[in-house]
Amino acid sequence: MSKSELEALIESKLPTYHKGDIVNGTILEIRPQVVLVDIGYKSEGVIPVSEFEDEEIEVGDQIEVLLESLENDEGLVVLSKEKAAHKQNWDKIVGVYRDGGLVKGKVKSVVKGGLMVNVGVEAFLPGSQVDIIPPKDLNEYLGKVYEFKIVKVNDERKNIVLSRREVIEAERSEQRQRFLETVKIGDKVEGQVKNITDFGAFVDLNGMDGLLHITDMSWGRVNHPSEVLHIGQSLEVLILEVDRDKERVSLGLKQMSDNPWADIERKYPIGMHVKGRVTKLLAYGAFVEIERGVEGLVHVSELSWVKRITRPSDVLTLDQEIEAVVLNISVEEQKISLGVRQLDSNPWEAIEARFPVGTVITGAVRNLTPYGAFVALEEGIDGMIHVSDMSWTRKINHPSEVLKKGDVVEARVLNIDKENQRVSLGIKQLENDPWESIDERFKVGDLVSGQVAKIASFGAFVNLDGDIDGLIHISQLREDHVERVKDVIKVGDSIQARVIKVDKIERRIGLSIKAVSYDPEQLRRETASFETLRAGDMVGLEQAFNLAALQSEEWSPSENN
């Protein structure tokens, strides 16, 4: 028999091998770069040693390998242990996918859009399918083993997509059903805060989400659930309501303790002194916690009898311990009104004894307003001098014409209103009213001198001796017609004029420049003519000054400066 015939005979006796087959082999030799394996073929097979990195192997070990090539350049069979395992695992995965089963896998790496998982073969887990709540950091899953549902298999591209979320949702669905079948109103259950909203918090009751409404968190005031709870917090709650059809459960936290408002009127009778902690500062007042779940409001007006406090934060701070007095209780609205100023006596109670009407006081001007000046009587108590009570003879349009802040003045107490906490003062009342004897000082026909104090469209006001103003009507400036007063006379001018009208009741003195040189008969006729002026032509001093304040032409030295 020839050599070629012998080789043919030997080959005919060998098993038939095909590329891609998975066969059994025996490790013959372990070299630095490759491992030699006998698969019963005429040549040994080689596998890169890198495929055994995570394994301890010895000569003689039996392994399954995939036949990649029957012969390489060196005449050896090319084998792969990894590809054999991958092909076997792929077939298993496809079988599990068809059966709708679950697979276990280990998270290997973070990639764009999700995680890569080793389930025997490499599979992709999208970020949206990692958990019910999308995780903030995917790195926390690295190296961990979970069960997954296979949601997609692409046999051509050898791609597998997994979902852990569907596994969790299925488990939670079973847990919800078991929970709803057994739970009843009044049960106490353990849970963990899962999510917080403006209106409440969702609590995970081992697969069942229950709603803890903000109104059921505390017997006291809660502005936002985050003031009471935080995500991940464990707590015990009471079952308030169960809707098995809609799978909804309402929870209560405050119901785990007695309602402190039940006997609040007995515990805190009106007038009682209490101590508490400032929990919130608002524009209108401060909330003070006097016991857990019970807060009272100190309105800004109840902070001081005398100090003008515009904001509670000017005198109080958060978490400050303070004392207060119970003023009022509304059990239905769960409200308690507190007062701090009631800890001291009300200085307004005895104000009339300290400052009787008619008393002359001395004080510093604390503030000016368009209608008057406030004068300090004592710490925290001011009296007000109205502009109409600053002078008998002058029309004061603004208190700054007479006073400035910081001036020390004398004034007489005119009136006290304890209920509204007001004291009325007057400066002009320190002297007698000069208009009571005005007809003795000024008579029709008298020649007088003065200085122009104000100008209006209808005339000019002249300051006469004794700080009394007289009015020169525009018709009395000169003989011929005058269009505009300021074309003839200016503020500050010194003039001579003749008295043509004295009205004690209306408190007005009419003056005339053109009548300065009149003889008695001319003066009589002018006076008679002046008496016939229409009301709009000759006005009383009160009305004249009011009109002057509205005239665009009018100006005075104080305004010019």
Protein Blocks (a to p, Z undefined) as FASTA:
>chain_A
ZZklmmmmmmmmpccddehiacddddfbdcfkbccddehiabdcdddfklmmmpccdehi
acddddfbfbdfkopacddfklmmmmmmmmmmmmmmmnopacddddfbdcehiacddehi
acdddfklmpmbdcfblklmgoiacddddfbdcfklopacddfklmmmmmmmmmmmmmmm
mgcghiacddddfbdcfkbccddeehiacdddfklmbfbdcfbfklmmcehiacddddfb
dcfknopacddfklmpccfklmmmmmmgghiacddddfbdcfkbccddfbghiacdddfk
lmbfklccfbfklmpcehiacddddfbdcfklopacddfklmpccfklmmmmmmgghiac
ddddfbdcfkbccddfbghiacdddfklmbfkbccfbfklmbcehiacddddfbdcfkno
padddfklmpccfklmmmmmpcghiacddddfbdcfkbccdddehiiacdddfklmbmbd
cfblklmbcehiacddddfbdcfklopadddfklmmpcfklmmmmmmmmmmpcfklpccf
klmmmmmmmpmkbccfklmZZ
